[in-house]
Amino acid sequence: MDSPHINSVALEQVRKDFFARGLEVTTWARANGFSAASVYRVLNGQSRARRGESHHIAVALGLKPPPSELPSFASPPSMRKEGLR
């Protein structure tokens, strides 16, 4: 399943927001625990932000929705073996 595509309009809006607030990307990256280079790659569209740090950056910037609250690797109850401890 492909991750949602980050469109260029959303990227441009985030860049404009940084400018309007007078906030440096490097400062935001440090404050949020990200590599500045990785943030720039996401903002420039060089990273598809599918997983790892770039995915977390896209979520933090509001470019992607946060992941579901359900654990993604847990098997559904119907798949679990009952009675085993």
C-alpha positions as CSV (number, residue, x, y, z in Angstrom):
1,M,0.0,0.0,0.0
2,D,1.5,3.3,-1.0
3,S,1.7,6.2,1.4
4,P,-0.3,9.3,0.8
5,H,1.4,11.6,-1.7
6,I,2.7,14.9,-0.4
7,N,1.6,17.4,-3.0
8,S,3.6,20.5,-4.1
9,V,0.9,22.9,-2.9
10,A,1.2,21.6,0.7
11,L,5.0,21.8,0.5
12,E,4.8,25.4,-0.7
13,Q,2.4,26.3,2.1
14,V,4.7,24.9,4.7
15,R,7.6,26.8,3.3
16,K,5.5,30.0,3.2
17,D,4.5,29.4,6.9
18,F,8.2,29.2,7.9
19,F,8.8,32.5,6.1
20,A,5.7,34.2,7.5
21,R,6.7,33.3,11.0
22,G,10.4,34.2,10.5
23,L,11.3,30.7,11.6
24,E,14.5,29.1,10.3
25,V,14.1,25.5,9.2
26,T,17.3,24.6,11.1
27,T,15.8,26.0,14.3
28,W,12.6,24.1,13.8
29,A,14.5,20.9,13.0
30,R,16.7,21.2,16.2
31,A,13.7,22.0,18.4
32,N,11.9,18.9,17.1
33,G,14.8,16.5,17.2
34,F,15.3,16.2,13.5
35,S,18.3,16.5,11.2
36,A,18.1,19.9,9.3
37,A,19.2,18.2,6.1
38,S,16.4,15.7,6.4
39,V,13.8,18.5,6.9
40,Y,15.2,20.3,3.8
41,R,14.9,17.1,1.8
42,V,11.2,16.8,2.7
43,L,10.5,20.4,2.1
44,N,12.3,20.4,-1.3
45,G,10.4,17.2,-2.3
46,Q,13.6,15.2,-2.6
47,S,12.3,12.7,0.0
48,R,9.0,10.9,-0.4
49,A,8.7,10.6,3.4
50,R,7.6,7.0,3.3
51,R,9.3,5.8,6.5
52,G,11.8,6.7,9.2
53,E,12.8,10.2,10.0
54,S,11.4,11.7,6.8
55,H,8.0,10.2,7.6
56,H,8.1,11.6,11.1
57,I,9.1,15.0,9.7
58,A,6.2,15.0,7.3
59,V,3.8,14.2,10.1
60,A,5.2,16.9,12.4
61,L,4.9,19.4,9.6
62,G,1.3,18.4,8.9
63,L,2.1,17.1,5.4
64,K,0.9,13.6,6.3
65,P,-1.7,12.4,8.7
66,P,-0.5,10.8,11.9
67,P,-0.4,7.0,11.9
68,S,-3.3,5.1,13.4
69,E,-3.4,4.6,17.1
70,L,-3.7,0.9,16.6
71,P,-0.5,-1.2,16.6
72,S,0.2,-1.9,12.9
73,F,1.9,-5.3,13.4
74,A,-0.5,-6.8,16.0
75,S,-2.6,-9.7,14.6
76,P,-6.4,-9.4,14.9
77,P,-8.0,-11.4,17.7
78,S,-9.3,-14.0,15.2
79,M,-5.7,-14.9,14.3
80,R,-4.5,-15.4,17.8
81,K,-4.2,-18.8,19.3
82,E,-6.5,-19.0,22.3
83,G,-5.4,-20.7,25.5
84,L,-1.7,-20.4,25.0
85,R,0.2,-18.7,27.8
